[in-house]
């Protein structure tokens, strides 16, 4: 019928021209879950799977207008944030989003190589502004260390960090174990009542965009009506398939393929 809204999900993140991460992989992942994908761009980059040549944050006012105009016509069933670049953009996103939206925060602040991507004021804004309103936070181990304030060793450390991030106000945390070691890649879903292991075989190569893909998959399944635990389990299955089917450029670095 005319006027019936599609089930939709929104990503608020940076652009990755390689197609392997950022809004490009988020939209591919949304499509793979079966949800209508929408995107608000927070930054332009010049990058490929191997390196980043430049990053240009979008003016916070432009980010606000993108969100406001979109929400006039579409109401996403769930929203995810990715790379937000700086404190001003984080505050603009917080002001523009409806207070009760189902929010997945992928706190993109540490690159795969270990380089810090956010200055300390922006890290504080993620911690103090976005995480308290999040349904789910999805840090990798280096990001969880930044948010929790201590180093992580093994699953015990991942669980402890998850509980520390819960204490910041989030309803749930998935600490992703891709930076760990061993034959299996174990993520921990930590809530106030339980800890659930999300397990998949660890493949003998790294990939570009797996964190974006996982958080987008969970967001897509939430938008379709899945509960949090089901969305995380289905998201883990989707990103595992995307890693198994990863594509490779001339530089030899694989990109997730949902």
KOLMAR-646230 format. One record per residue: residue number from 1; y, z, x of N, C-alpha, C, O in turn. Coordinates in steps of 0.05 Angstrom, whole numbers, plus 5000, padded with zeros to 4 digits. Layout:
KOLMAR-646230
{atom NUM,{Y,Z,X},{Y,Z,X},{Y,Z,X},{Y,Z,X}}
...
//
This chain:
KOLMAR-646230
{atom 1,{4976,5000,5017},{5000,5000,5000},{5025,5000,5017},{5026,5012,5039}}
{atom 2,{5045,4987,5007},{5071,4987,5021},{5081,5016,5022},{5080,5030,5002}}
{atom 3,{5091,5024,5045},{5103,5051,5047},{5083,5071,5058},{5092,5093,5066}}
{atom 4,{5057,5065,5058},{5038,5084,5069},{5040,5084,5099},{5038,5063,5112}}
{atom 5,{5044,5108,5111},{5047,5109,5140},{5019,5108,5153},{5000,5119,5144}}
{atom 6,{5018,5094,5176},{4994,5094,5192},{4991,5121,5206},{5011,5134,5211}}
{atom 7,{4967,5129,5211},{4962,5152,5228},{4972,5145,5257},{4962,5125,5268}}
{atom 8,{4990,5161,5268},{5003,5153,5292},{5005,5176,5312},{5004,5199,5304}}
{atom 9,{5009,5169,5337},{5013,5189,5358},{5036,5178,5376},{5040,5154,5379}}
{atom 10,{5051,5197,5387},{5074,5190,5404},{5071,5201,5432},{5063,5224,5436}}
{atom 11,{5077,5184,5452},{5079,5193,5479},{5108,5192,5488},{5122,5173,5483}}
{atom 12,{5116,5213,5502},{5143,5214,5514},{5139,5217,5544},{5132,5239,5553}}
{atom 13,{5143,5196,5559},{5134,5196,5586},{5148,5173,5601},{5163,5157,5590}}
{atom 14,{5141,5170,5627},{5152,5149,5644},{5135,5124,5643},{5112,5124,5635}}
{atom 15,{5148,5102,5650},{5135,5076,5651},{5121,5072,5678},{5131,5079,5699}}
{atom 16,{5097,5061,5677},{5082,5054,5701},{5075,5024,5700},{5057,5016,5685}}
{atom 17,{5090,5007,5715},{5085,4978,5713},{5056,4970,5719},{5048,4948,5711}}
{atom 18,{5041,4986,5734},{5014,4979,5741},{4996,4979,5716},{4974,4966,5716}}
{atom 19,{5004,4993,5695},{4987,4995,5671},{4966,5017,5673},{4951,5021,5655}}
{atom 20,{4965,5031,5696},{4944,5050,5701},{4951,5078,5693},{4933,5095,5692}}
{atom 21,{4976,5084,5688},{4984,5112,5681},{5009,5110,5664},{5017,5088,5655}}
{atom 22,{5022,5133,5658},{5046,5133,5643},{5042,5123,5615},{5020,5123,5604}}
{atom 23,{5065,5113,5603},{5063,5104,5575},{5044,5080,5572},{5033,5077,5550}}
{atom 24,{5040,5064,5592},{5023,5041,5589},{4994,5050,5584},{4981,5040,5566}}
{atom 25,{4984,5069,5600},{4956,5078,5595},{4955,5096,5570},{4935,5096,5557}}
{atom 26,{4977,5110,5564},{4977,5126,5539},{4973,5108,5515},{4957,5114,5497}}
{atom 27,{4987,5085,5514},{4985,5067,5491},{4957,5054,5490},{4946,5051,5468}}
{atom 28,{4946,5047,5513},{4919,5036,5513},{4899,5057,5503},{4881,5051,5488}}
{atom 29,{4903,5082,5511},{4885,5103,5503},{4888,5109,5473},{4868,5113,5459}}
{atom 30,{4913,5110,5463},{4917,5114,5434},{4901,5092,5419},{4888,5098,5399}}
{atom 31,{4904,5067,5428},{4890,5046,5414},{4860,5050,5415},{4846,5044,5395}}
{atom 32,{4849,5060,5437},{4821,5065,5439},{4811,5087,5420},{4788,5087,5411}}
{atom 33,{4829,5107,5414},{4821,5128,5395},{4823,5118,5366},{4811,5130,5349}}
{atom 34,{4837,5096,5362},{4840,5085,5335},{4866,5094,5321},{4869,5090,5297}}
{atom 35,{4885,5105,5336},{4910,5113,5325},{4932,5094,5332},{4930,5081,5353}}
{atom 36,{4953,5092,5316},{4976,5075,5322},{4993,5089,5343},{5001,5112,5340}}
{atom 37,{4998,5075,5365},{5012,5087,5388},{5042,5081,5388},{5050,5058,5384}}
{atom 38,{5058,5101,5394},{5087,5098,5397},{5095,5111,5424},{5082,5128,5434}}
{atom 39,{5118,5101,5435},{5126,5110,5462},{5156,5113,5464},{5171,5095,5456}}
{atom 40,{5164,5135,5476},{5192,5139,5484},{5193,5141,5514},{5178,5157,5526}}
{atom 41,{5209,5125,5527},{5209,5123,5556},{5230,5142,5568},{5253,5142,5561}}
{atom 42,{5220,5158,5587},{5237,5178,5600},{5245,5169,5628},{5264,5181,5640}}
{atom 43,{5232,5149,5639},{5238,5141,5666},{5226,5114,5673},{5204,5108,5663}}
{atom 44,{5239,5099,5689},{5228,5074,5699},{5218,5078,5728},{5230,5094,5743}}
{atom 45,{5197,5065,5735},{5187,5067,5762},{5180,5040,5773},{5176,5021,5758}}
{atom 46,{5180,5038,5800},{5169,5015,5814},{5144,5026,5828},{5147,5040,5848}}
{atom 47,{5121,5019,5818},{5096,5031,5830},{5073,5013,5824},{5073,4996,5806}}
{atom 48,{5052,5017,5840},{5026,5006,5834},{5006,5028,5837},{5014,5051,5839}}
{atom 49,{4981,5022,5836},{4961,5044,5838},{4961,5058,5865},{4951,5081,5867}}
{atom 50,{4972,5045,5885},{4971,5056,5912},{4996,5072,5920},{4994,5091,5935}}
{atom 51,{5020,5065,5909},{5044,5078,5918},{5066,5076,5898},{5066,5058,5880}}
{atom 52,{5086,5094,5900},{5110,5094,5884},{5133,5085,5901},{5138,5098,5922}}
{atom 53,{5147,5064,5894},{5169,5054,5910},{5196,5065,5900},{5216,5065,5915}}
{atom 54,{5197,5073,5875},{5223,5084,5864},{5219,5095,5836},{5202,5087,5821}}
{atom 55,{5237,5114,5830},{5237,5127,5803},{5266,5129,5794},{5283,5138,5808}}
{atom 56,{5271,5120,5769},{5298,5121,5757},{5297,5135,5730},{5289,5122,5710}}
{atom 57,{5304,5160,5728},{5304,5174,5702},{5323,5161,5682},{5344,5150,5689}}
{atom 58,{5315,5161,5657},{5331,5151,5635},{5352,5173,5628},{5346,5197,5629}}
{atom 59,{5376,5164,5620},{5396,5183,5612},{5385,5200,5589},{5374,5189,5570}}
{atom 60,{5389,5227,5589},{5378,5245,5568},{5387,5237,5540},{5372,5240,5521}}
{atom 61,{5412,5227,5538},{5422,5219,5512},{5406,5195,5501},{5402,5194,5476}}
{atom 62,{5398,5177,5518},{5382,5154,5509},{5354,5164,5501},{5343,5153,5481}}
{atom 63,{5343,5183,5515},{5317,5195,5507},{5320,5207,5479},{5303,5202,5461}}
{atom 64,{5341,5222,5474},{5346,5234,5448},{5347,5213,5426},{5335,5217,5404}}
{atom 65,{5363,5192,5431},{5366,5171,5410},{5340,5157,5405},{5334,5151,5381}}
{atom 66,{5324,5152,5425},{5298,5140,5421},{5281,5156,5401},{5270,5146,5382}}
{atom 67,{5280,5183,5407},{5263,5200,5390},{5274,5202,5362},{5259,5199,5342}}
{atom 68,{5301,5206,5359},{5313,5209,5332},{5309,5184,5315},{5303,5186,5292}}
{atom 69,{5313,5161,5327},{5311,5136,5312},{5282,5131,5304},{5277,5123,5281}}
{atom 70,{5263,5137,5322},{5235,5134,5315},{5227,5152,5292},{5213,5143,5273}}
{atom 71,{5236,5177,5293},{5227,5197,5272},{5240,5191,5245},{5231,5202,5225}}
{atom 72,{5261,5174,5244},{5271,5166,5218},{5251,5150,5201},{5252,5150,5177}}
{atom 73,{5232,5137,5215},{5214,5118,5202},{5185,5126,5204},{5169,5119,5186}}
{atom 74,{5177,5141,5225},{5149,5148,5229},{5147,5178,5236},{5164,5189,5250}}
{atom 75,{5126,5190,5226},{5120,5218,5232},{5094,5219,5247},{5072,5216,5235}}
{atom 76,{5094,5223,5273},{5069,5223,5289},{5052,5248,5282},{5063,5269,5277}}
{atom 77,{5026,5243,5281},{5008,5265,5276},{5006,5284,5299},{4998,5307,5296}}
{atom 78,{5012,5274,5323},{5012,5291,5347},{5030,5277,5368},{5034,5253,5367}}
{atom 79,{5041,5293,5386},{5059,5283,5407},{5050,5293,5434},{5041,5316,5436}}
{atom 80,{5051,5276,5454},{5046,5286,5481},{5070,5280,5499},{5084,5260,5495}}
{atom 81,{5075,5298,5518},{5094,5293,5539},{5080,5289,5565},{5060,5301,5571}}
{atom 82,{5091,5270,5581},{5081,5266,5608},{5103,5270,5628},{5115,5292,5629}}
{atom 83,{5110,5250,5644},{5131,5253,5664},{5158,5255,5650},{5167,5236,5636}}
{atom 84,{5172,5278,5653},{5198,5282,5641},{5221,5283,5661},{5244,5285,5653}}
{atom 85,{5215,5280,5686},{5234,5274,5708},{5253,5297,5715},{5254,5304,5739}}
{atom 86,{5267,5309,5696},{5286,5330,5704},{5292,5349,5681},{5283,5345,5658}}
{atom 87,{5307,5370,5687},{5312,5391,5667},{5327,5380,5643},{5321,5388,5620}}
{atom 88,{5347,5363,5647},{5363,5353,5625},{5346,5337,5605},{5350,5339,5581}}
{atom 89,{5327,5321,5615},{5309,5306,5597},{5291,5325,5582},{5286,5322,5558}}
{atom 90,{5280,5346,5595},{5263,5365,5582},{5278,5379,5559},{5267,5382,5537}}
{atom 91,{5303,5386,5564},{5319,5399,5543},{5325,5380,5520},{5325,5388,5497}}
{atom 92,{5329,5355,5526},{5335,5334,5506},{5310,5330,5488},{5312,5328,5464}}
{atom 93,{5287,5329,5501},{5262,5326,5485},{5257,5350,5467},{5250,5347,5444}}
{atom 94,{5262,5374,5478},{5258,5398,5461},{5277,5398,5437},{5268,5405,5415}}
{atom 95,{5302,5390,5441},{5321,5390,5418},{5313,5368,5398},{5318,5372,5374}}
{atom 96,{5302,5346,5407},{5297,5323,5389},{5271,5326,5373},{5269,5315,5351}}
{atom 97,{5252,5340,5383},{5226,5342,5370},{5227,5362,5347},{5239,5383,5349}}
{atom 98,{5214,5356,5324},{5212,5375,5302},{5198,5401,5312},{5180,5399,5329}}
{atom 99,{5206,5424,5302},{5195,5449,5312},{5165,5453,5308},{5153,5467,5324}}
{atom 100,{5153,5440,5288},{5125,5445,5282},{5107,5422,5289},{5084,5421,5280}}
{atom 101,{5116,5404,5306},{5098,5382,5314},{5075,5392,5331},{5078,5412,5346}}
{atom 102,{5053,5378,5330},{5029,5385,5346},{5034,5373,5374},{5032,5349,5378}}
{atom 103,{5040,5390,5393},{5050,5381,5419},{5030,5386,5441},{5020,5409,5444}}
{atom 104,{5023,5365,5455},{5006,5367,5479},{5024,5363,5503},{5037,5342,5506}}
{atom 105,{5025,5382,5521},{5043,5381,5545},{5025,5375,5569},{5010,5392,5577}}
{atom 106,{5028,5351,5580},{5015,5345,5605},{5037,5349,5627},{5054,5333,5630}}
{atom 107,{5036,5372,5641},{5058,5380,5658},{5058,5364,5685},{5050,5375,5705}}
{atom 108,{5066,5339,5683},{5065,5322,5707},{5086,5332,5727},{5110,5326,5725}}
{atom 109,{5076,5347,5747},{5094,5358,5767},{5083,5357,5795},{5098,5363,5814}}
{atom 110,{5058,5350,5799},{5046,5348,5826},{5030,5322,5827},{5012,5318,5810}}
{atom 111,{5036,5304,5846},{5022,5279,5848},{4994,5284,5859},{4987,5305,5869}}
{atom 112,{4977,5263,5857},{4950,5265,5867},{4949,5272,5897},{4931,5286,5906}}
{atom 113,{4970,5263,5912},{4971,5269,5940},{4982,5297,5946},{4982,5305,5969}}
{atom 114,{4990,5311,5925},{5000,5338,5929},{5030,5340,5930},{5041,5362,5935}}
{atom 115,{5044,5318,5926},{5074,5318,5928},{5086,5329,5902},{5078,5321,5880}}
{atom 116,{5105,5347,5904},{5118,5358,5881},{5137,5338,5869},{5153,5326,5883}}
{atom 117,{5134,5332,5843},{5149,5312,5829},{5172,5323,5813},{5190,5308,5805}}
{atom 118,{5173,5349,5809},{5194,5362,5794},{5208,5383,5811},{5195,5398,5825}}
{atom 119,{5235,5383,5810},{5250,5404,5823},{5246,5430,5808},{5238,5430,5785}}
{atom 120,{5252,5453,5821},{5246,5479,5810},{5259,5483,5782},{5247,5495,5765}}
{atom 121,{5285,5475,5778},{5296,5479,5751},{5280,5465,5729},{5278,5475,5707}}
{atom 122,{5269,5441,5735},{5253,5427,5716},{5226,5441,5711},{5217,5442,5689}}
{atom 123,{5215,5452,5732},{5190,5467,5730},{5195,5491,5712},{5178,5497,5694}}
{atom 124,{5217,5505,5716},{5223,5528,5698},{5227,5520,5670},{5219,5534,5651}}
{atom 125,{5239,5496,5665},{5243,5487,5638},{5217,5480,5624},{5213,5486,5601}}
{atom 126,{5198,5468,5639},{5171,5464,5628},{5159,5490,5620},{5148,5493,5599}}
{atom 127,{5161,5510,5639},{5148,5536,5634},{5161,5551,5611},{5147,5563,5595}}
{atom 128,{5188,5550,5610},{5202,5567,5591},{5208,5554,5564},{5211,5568,5544}}
{atom 129,{5209,5527,5563},{5217,5513,5539},{5194,5498,5526},{5190,5501,5502}}
{atom 130,{5179,5482,5541},{5159,5466,5529},{5132,5481,5524},{5121,5479,5503}}
{atom 131,{5124,5496,5544},{5097,5509,5541},{5097,5528,5518},{5076,5529,5504}}
{atom 132,{5118,5544,5512},{5116,5562,5489},{5113,5548,5462},{5104,5561,5443}}
{atom 133,{5120,5522,5460},{5116,5508,5435},{5092,5490,5435},{5088,5475,5416}}
{atom 134,{5076,5491,5456},{5053,5473,5459},{5028,5482,5444},{5021,5506,5446}}
{atom 135,{5015,5464,5430},{4989,5469,5420},{4969,5469,5444},{4950,5485,5444}}
{atom 136,{4974,5451,5463},{4956,5449,5486},{4971,5441,5511},{4990,5424,5509}}
{atom 137,{4964,5453,5534},{4975,5446,5560},{4952,5436,5577},{4930,5448,5576}}
{atom 138,{4956,5414,5592},{4933,5401,5606},{4939,5398,5636},{4940,5375,5645}}
{atom 139,{4943,5420,5651},{4949,5417,5679},{4924,5410,5696},{4902,5418,5689}}
{atom 140,{4928,5395,5717},{4907,5393,5738},{4908,5419,5755},{4926,5435,5750}}
{atom 141,{4891,5422,5774},{4890,5446,5789},{4916,5452,5805},{4926,5474,5803}}
{atom 142,{4928,5432,5819},{4954,5437,5832},{4976,5445,5813},{4992,5463,5819}}
{atom 143,{4977,5432,5789},{4997,5440,5770},{4992,5467,5758},{5011,5482,5753}}
{atom 144,{4967,5474,5753},{4960,5501,5743},{4968,5522,5764},{4976,5544,5756}}
{atom 145,{4965,5516,5789},{4974,5535,5810},{5004,5539,5809},{5013,5562,5812}}
{atom 146,{5019,5518,5804},{5048,5521,5802},{5055,5538,5778},{5072,5556,5780}}
{atom 147,{5043,5532,5755},{5050,5546,5730},{5040,5576,5731},{5054,5593,5721}}
{atom 148,{5017,5580,5742},{5006,5607,5743},{5017,5624,5765},{5019,5649,5763}}
{atom 149,{5025,5611,5787},{5038,5625,5809},{5018,5636,5830},{5026,5653,5845}}
{atom 150,{4994,5625,5830},{4974,5634,5851},{4954,5612,5856},{4951,5594,5839}}
{atom 151,{4941,5612,5880},{4922,5591,5886},{4896,5594,5869},{4889,5616,5861}}
{atom 152,{4883,5572,5865},{4859,5571,5848},{4835,5565,5866},{4835,5546,5881}}
{atom 153,{4814,5581,5863},{4788,5576,5876},{4766,5577,5856},{4762,5598,5844}}
{atom 154,{4752,5555,5851},{4729,5555,5834},{4736,5559,5805},{4760,5561,5797}}
{atom 155,{4715,5561,5788},{4719,5563,5759},{4732,5589,5751},{4747,5591,5732}}
{atom 156,{4726,5610,5766},{4738,5636,5760},{4769,5634,5763},{4784,5644,5746}}
{atom 157,{4778,5621,5784},{4806,5617,5788},{4818,5599,5767},{4841,5604,5758}}
{atom 158,{4804,5579,5758},{4813,5561,5737},{4817,5577,5711},{4837,5574,5697}}
{atom 159,{4797,5594,5704},{4799,5610,5680},{4823,5629,5682},{4838,5633,5662}}
{atom 160,{4826,5642,5705},{4848,5661,5708},{4875,5647,5705},{4893,5657,5692}}
{atom 161,{4877,5623,5717},{4902,5608,5714},{4907,5600,5685},{4929,5601,5675}}
{atom 162,{4885,5591,5671},{4888,5584,5643},{4899,5607,5627},{4915,5603,5609}}
{atom 163,{4889,5631,5632},{4898,5655,5617},{4927,5661,5624},{4943,5669,5607}}
{atom 164,{4935,5657,5649},{4963,5661,5657},{4981,5642,5642},{5003,5649,5634}}
{atom 165,{4973,5617,5639},{4989,5597,5625},{4990,5603,5595},{5010,5599,5582}}
{atom 166,{4967,5612,5584},{4967,5621,5556},{4988,5642,5552},{5002,5643,5531}}
{atom 167,{4992,5660,5571},{5011,5682,5568},{5040,5672,5566},{5058,5687,5558}}
{atom 168,{5044,5647,5574},{5071,5635,5572},{5077,5626,5544},{5100,5619,5537}}
{atom 169,{5057,5626,5526},{5062,5620,5498},{5046,5597,5487},{5047,5592,5462}}
{atom 170,{5031,5582,5503},{5015,5560,5493},{4991,5571,5476},{4982,5593,5480}}
{atom 171,{4982,5554,5457},{4959,5562,5441},{4933,5557,5456},{4914,5572,5452}}
{atom 172,{4932,5537,5473},{4908,5531,5488},{4915,5517,5514},{4937,5505,5516}}
{atom 173,{4897,5518,5534},{4901,5506,5560},{4875,5492,5568},{4854,5504,5565}}
{atom 174,{4877,5468,5577},{4854,5455,5591},{4862,5453,5621},{4880,5437,5628}}
{atom 175,{4849,5468,5638},{4853,5465,5667},{4833,5444,5676},{4809,5449,5676}}
{atom 176,{4843,5422,5686},{4826,5399,5693},{4816,5402,5721},{4831,5409,5739}}
{atom 177,{4790,5397,5724},{4777,5402,5750},{4773,5378,5768},{4757,5379,5786}}
{atom 178,{4787,5356,5762},{4784,5332,5778},{4790,5336,5808},{4779,5321,5824}}
{atom 179,{4808,5355,5814},{4814,5360,5842},{4794,5379,5855},{4797,5386,5879}}
{atom 180,{4774,5388,5840},{4754,5405,5852},{4733,5390,5867},{4737,5367,5876}}
{atom 181,{4710,5403,5871},{4688,5390,5886},{4662,5395,5872},{4661,5409,5852}}
{atom 182,{4640,5383,5882},{4614,5386,5870},{4606,5361,5854},{4621,5342,5852}}
{atom 183,{4581,5362,5845},{4570,5338,5832},{4580,5334,5804},{4579,5312,5793}}
{atom 184,{4592,5355,5791},{4603,5352,5764},{4633,5358,5765},{4642,5375,5780}}
{atom 185,{4647,5344,5747},{4675,5349,5743},{4678,5367,5718},{4673,5359,5696}}
{atom 186,{4686,5392,5723},{4687,5412,5701},{4716,5418,5695},{4732,5427,5712}}
{atom 187,{4723,5414,5669},{4748,5423,5658},{4743,5448,5642},{4721,5451,5630}}
{atom 188,{4762,5466,5641},{4759,5491,5625},{4780,5491,5602},{4804,5490,5607}}
{atom 189,{4770,5492,5578},{4787,5496,5554},{4789,5526,5550},{4769,5539,5543}}
{atom 190,{4813,5537,5553},{4818,5566,5551},{4835,5572,5527},{4857,5561,5525}}
{atom 191,{4825,5588,5509},{4841,5598,5486},{4841,5628,5487},{4829,5641,5504}}
{atom 192,{4854,5641,5467},{4855,5670,5466},{4828,5682,5460},{4824,5706,5464}}
{atom 193,{4809,5666,5450},{4783,5677,5441},{4759,5667,5457},{4738,5679,5455}}
{atom 194,{4762,5645,5471},{4739,5635,5485},{4746,5616,5508},{4769,5608,5511}}
{atom 195,{4727,5611,5525},{4729,5591,5547},{4706,5572,5544},{4683,5580,5542}}
{atom 196,{4712,5546,5543},{4692,5525,5540},{4693,5506,5563},{4714,5497,5571}}
{atom 197,{4669,5501,5575},{4667,5482,5597},{4664,5454,5586},{4648,5449,5568}}
{atom 198,{4680,5435,5596},{4678,5406,5590},{4668,5393,5615},{4682,5392,5635}}
{atom 199,{4643,5383,5614},{4629,5375,5639},{4622,5345,5638},{4614,5335,5618}}
{atom 200,{4626,5332,5661},{4618,5304,5664},{4610,5300,5693},{4619,5315,5711}}
{atom 201,{4593,5280,5699},{4587,5274,5727},{4612,5267,5743},{4630,5253,5733}}
{atom 202,{4613,5276,5768},{4636,5269,5785},{4629,5243,5800},{4609,5241,5814}}
{atom 203,{4645,5223,5796},{4640,5197,5808},{4651,5197,5837},{4669,5212,5843}}
{atom 204,{4640,5180,5854},{4647,5181,5883},{4672,5166,5890},{4674,5154,5911}}
{atom 205,{4692,5167,5872},{4718,5155,5878},{4739,5168,5860},{4733,5178,5839}}
{atom 206,{4764,5167,5870},{4786,5177,5854},{4797,5154,5837},{4792,5131,5842}}
{atom 207,{4813,5161,5817},{4825,5140,5799},{4854,5147,5794},{4862,5171,5795}}
{atom 208,{4870,5127,5788},{4898,5129,5781},{4899,5132,5750},{4889,5114,5736}}
{atom 209,{4912,5153,5740},{4918,5154,5711},{4899,5171,5695},{4901,5171,5670}}
{atom 210,{4879,5185,5707},{4860,5199,5691},{4872,5222,5675},{4864,5228,5652}}
{atom 211,{4892,5236,5687},{4905,5258,5673},{4920,5248,5648},{4919,5260,5627}}
{atom 212,{4935,5226,5651},{4949,5214,5629},{4930,5206,5607},{4934,5211,5583}}
{atom 213,{4908,5193,5615},{4888,5183,5596},{4876,5206,5580},{4873,5204,5556}}
{atom 214,{4869,5228,5594},{4856,5251,5580},{4875,5263,5559},{4868,5267,5536}}
{atom 215,{4900,5268,5568},{4919,5281,5549},{4925,5262,5526},{4929,5272,5503}}
{atom 216,{4927,5236,5531},{4932,5217,5509},{4908,5216,5490},{4912,5214,5466}}
{atom 217,{4884,5217,5501},{4860,5216,5484},{4860,5240,5465},{4855,5237,5441}}
{atom 218,{4865,5264,5476},{4865,5288,5460},{4887,5285,5438},{4882,5292,5415}}
{atom 219,{4910,5275,5446},{4932,5272,5427},{4924,5253,5405},{4930,5258,5381}}
{atom 220,{4912,5231,5412},{4903,5211,5392},{4883,5223,5372},{4886,5219,5348}}
{atom 221,{4864,5238,5382},{4844,5250,5365},{4856,5272,5347},{4848,5275,5324}}
{atom 222,{4875,5287,5358},{4890,5306,5341},{4904,5293,5319},{4905,5302,5296}}
{atom 223,{4917,5270,5325},{4932,5255,5305},{4914,5244,5283},{4923,5241,5260}}
{atom 224,{4889,5239,5290},{4870,5229,5270},{4858,5252,5253},{4843,5247,5234}}
{atom 225,{4864,5277,5260},{4855,5299,5244},{4834,5317,5257},{4825,5336,5244}}
{atom 226,{4826,5311,5281},{4806,5328,5295},{4818,5355,5300},{4842,5358,5305}}
{atom 227,{4801,5376,5300},{4809,5402,5309},{4812,5402,5339},{4803,5383,5353}}
{atom 228,{4824,5423,5350},{4830,5423,5379},{4805,5421,5396},{4805,5405,5415}}
{atom 229,{4785,5436,5390},{4760,5436,5407},{4747,5408,5406},{4739,5398,5427}}
{atom 230,{4745,5397,5382},{4733,5371,5379},{4749,5350,5394},{4738,5332,5407}}
{atom 231,{4776,5351,5391},{4793,5332,5405},{4790,5333,5435},{4790,5313,5448}}
{atom 232,{4788,5357,5446},{4784,5360,5475},{4757,5349,5484},{4755,5336,5504}}
{atom 233,{4736,5355,5469},{4710,5344,5476},{4709,5314,5474},{4698,5301,5492}}
{atom 234,{4721,5303,5453},{4721,5273,5450},{4739,5261,5472},{4734,5239,5482}}
{atom 235,{4761,5275,5479},{4779,5266,5500},{4765,5265,5527},{4768,5246,5542}}
{atom 236,{4748,5285,5532},{4733,5286,5557},{4713,5262,5558},{4710,5250,5579}}
{atom 237,{4700,5257,5536},{4681,5234,5535},{4696,5208,5540},{4686,5190,5554}}
{atom 238,{4719,5205,5527},{4734,5180,5530},{4744,5176,5559},{4740,5154,5570}}
{atom 239,{4755,5196,5571},{4765,5192,5598},{4742,5188,5618},{4746,5175,5638}}
{atom 240,{4719,5200,5613},{4696,5195,5630},{4688,5166,5629},{4682,5154,5650}}
{atom 241,{4687,5155,5605},{4681,5126,5603},{4703,5109,5616},{4697,5089,5629}}
{atom 242,{4728,5118,5614},{4750,5103,5626},{4748,5103,5657},{4755,5084,5670}}
{atom 243,{4739,5125,5668},{4735,5127,5697},{4712,5110,5705},{4713,5096,5726}}
{atom 244,{4690,5111,5690},{4666,5095,5696},{4673,5065,5696},{4662,5050,5711}}
{atom 245,{4691,5057,5678},{4698,5028,5675},{4723,5021,5690},{4735,5001,5684}}
{atom 246,{4732,5038,5709},{4758,5034,5722},{4760,5006,5735},{4740,4995,5745}}
{atom 247,{4784,4996,5736},{4790,4970,5748},{4804,4975,5775},{4816,4996,5779}}
{atom 248,{4802,4955,5792},{4812,4959,5820},{4831,4936,5827},{4826,4913,5822}}
{atom 249,{4853,4943,5841},{4871,4923,5851},{4865,4917,5880},{4845,4926,5891}}
{atom 250,{4882,4900,5893},{4878,4892,5920},{4879,4915,5940},{4867,4913,5961}}
{atom 251,{4893,4936,5933},{4895,4959,5951},{4871,4977,5951},{4869,4995,5967}}
{atom 252,{4852,4973,5932},{4828,4988,5932},{4828,5013,5916},{4807,5027,5915}}
{atom 253,{4850,5019,5903},{4851,5043,5886},{4845,5035,5857},{4856,5017,5846}}
{atom 254,{4826,5050,5845},{4818,5044,5818},{4837,5056,5798},{4851,5076,5803}}
{atom 255,{4839,5043,5774},{4855,5053,5752},{4837,5056,5727},{4820,5040,5722}}
{atom 256,{4842,5078,5713},{4825,5083,5689},{4828,5060,5669},{4849,5048,5667}}
{atom 257,{4806,5055,5654},{4806,5033,5636},{4794,5042,5609},{4769,5040,5605}}
{atom 258,{4811,5053,5591},{4800,5063,5566},{4793,5041,5546},{4784,5047,5524}}
//
